Amino acid sequence: MQENTAQAIGEATQTLLQEITDRNHLTASEVVSVFFSVTKDLTALFPAKAARDLGWSAPMLDLREMDVPDALARCIRVLIHVNGDRQAQHVYLSGARVLRPDLEETI
């Protein structure tokens, strides 16, 4: 993500959630709860607000990532708890690909 604006955070969050739901054949109604974390440089919007704008209604919590030296900047992470028994397809977009180079399924 290039900037700390409500629009950029909202779009990045919605893109991430859409990719997760597409890859996992998941609907918002299957979501039990969601944890978002953001790096300290993202302060313009709660990612949960962007999720709610997509129609998600499960309980959500926004958290700040630990401030570790040389960590990836402007990063949004999400942990989604869902009903059902399935193998998750993990999603790492844009610069976040460096977090898990062992996973081939990234765009």
Secondary structure, DSSP 4 states (H G I P E B T S, - for coil): -----HHHHHHHHHHHHHHHHHHHT--GGGEEEEEEEE-TT--S--HHHHHHHTT--S-EEEEEPP--TTPPSS-EEEEEEESS---------GGGGGG-TT-----
